Amino acid sequence: MPTRTAQTPGAFAARADSILSQLRDTGQLKHLQTIEGPMDATVRLRDHGECLCFCSNNYLGLANHPEVVEAGIRGLRDFGAGTASVRFICGTFTPHHELEDRIARFLGVEASYTFVSAWTANEALFPTLCEPGDAIVSDALNHACIIDSIRLTSVIKKGVTKHIYKNNDMQGLADALAKARAGLPEGAVIWVVTDGVFSMEGSIADLPAMRRLCDEHGALLVVDDSHGTGVMGKTGRGTHEHYDMPGSKIDFFTSTLGKALGGAAGGFVAGPQRGVELLIQRGRPTLFSNALPVTVACSASKAIEILEREPQRVEKLRANVKYARQKLAEAGFDVLKSPTAICPIIVGDTAKAIAMSKRLLEMGVYVIGFGYPVVPEGEARLRVQISAAHETAHLDGLIDALKKL
Ligand SMILES: Cc1ncc(COP(=O)(O)O)c(C=O)c1O
């Protein structure tokens, strides 16, 4: 009879139960809500009925746009349900090229390459493009996938050093760059990486200052603009456009197709042709994992086409953001200031944030409370996200419900 050791399923069951009951006891257990119709300004939630939706990344209201839906259906009809392959074997279809060319043109860079998510795009970037001796300088509040990508890089490419600076602290970045440069071997590269829009704060990276510092130190600048693409700048190009910087001033972009650009799924890396070529040749997530589904590529292409055709969607989003932020401030809420569509209301305690979000849902307003470990302990918040799909009545409904809290 084999003996039961610490590795047996019994040990796992006890450990899993203990973690879950601790989450339950401290009010931190997440409950998945089920949506019974399309994503829009309002959604139909199981057990709650029609609710105002203020927690989706559907910034431009394109997730259920008839042309975006139709493009996906056409893709399904013309190319079938799946690629049944990774890109380099037999998984590259016409819509992949069309989408990647469109993304590159949209951002004003040489090339782009798609992945099944922005998480995967970021996870591919550093482990593929870095080599031993390189240094990665990263903002402390960068998205989890950037953090994990850097961790993975230091395992795959031993000798890559990591330097973290305080969120958006340009003196901190300058110091980190000087440190990274001091120990840099001949031929090695310094990479500076930041979110364009910080997903939990709604604040934006100081890209002009970052560009200057990168130029001073000969470093490359990588911007993950998942919450900036389609949102920031006059025509929704992203956070660089907010600062009137051309896309060519950013060495590499990563971003998602799962938010403003149709919201289905998928992500990309965009930048110089040679960098994209290296990802195609050597990126493990693309060599060993299936291509972006063609239906999604078709929908995302259509979403970018609509964005280019209708820049007024970005204007409406901006007007909605201004209105909501002003009303929230007038109502006395502590909202972190910024021009983005993410308006976090800081409440402190995780259980309190979750309880507030539950109460809002009872009033027909869907806003999520974020707590530890998604944000630091003691900085739990309600994250309100504004969309171009919202009308003034929706925004007023949010403010009224928040006041009643
Ligand atoms: C800054 C940032 N990067 C990457 C991602 C991941 O995007 P995706 O859902 O496409 O993997 C997110 C999503 O929350 C994000 O906010």
The ligand as an SDF file (V2000), in Angstrom:
LIG
                    3D

 16 16  0  0  0  0  0  0  0  0999 V2000
   -2.3440   47.0660  -18.3660 C   0  0  0  0  0  0  0  0  0  0  0  0
   -2.9200   45.7270  -18.7400 C   0  0  0  0  0  0  0  0  0  0  0  0
   -2.1700   44.8820  -19.4480 N   0  0  0  0  0  0  0  0  0  0  0  0
   -2.6390   43.6780  -19.8060 C   0  0  0  0  0  0  0  0  0  0  0  0
   -3.9050   43.2610  -19.4650 C   0  0  0  0  0  0  0  0  0  0  0  0
   -4.3780   41.9030  -19.8580 C   0  0  0  0  0  0  0  0  0  0  0  0
   -5.2250   41.9920  -20.9690 O   0  0  0  0  0  0  0  0  0  0  0  0
   -5.8520   40.6980  -21.5830 P   0  0  0  0  0  0  0  0  0  0  0  0
   -7.1870   40.5270  -20.9380 O   0  0  0  0  0  0  0  0  0  0  0  0
   -5.9670   40.9590  -23.0620 O   0  0  0  0  0  0  0  0  0  0  0  0
   -4.9320   39.5680  -21.2930 O   0  0  0  0  0  0  0  0  0  0  0  0
   -4.7290   44.1090  -18.7320 C   0  0  0  0  0  0  0  0  0  0  0  0
   -6.0770   43.6670  -18.3480 C   0  0  0  0  0  0  0  0  0  0  0  0
   -6.5990   43.9130  -17.3130 O   0  0  0  0  0  0  0  0  0  0  0  0
   -4.2210   45.3840  -18.3470 C   0  0  0  0  0  0  0  0  0  0  0  0
   -4.9590   46.2180  -17.6310 O   0  0  0  0  0  0  0  0  0  0  0  0
  1  2  1  0
  2  3  1  0
  2 15  2  0
  3  4  2  0
  4  5  1  0
  5  6  1  0
  5 12  2  0
  6  7  1  0
  7  8  1  0
  8  9  2  0
  8 10  1  0
  8 11  1  0
 12 13  1  0
 12 15  1  0
 13 14  2  0
 15 16  1  0
M  END
$$$$
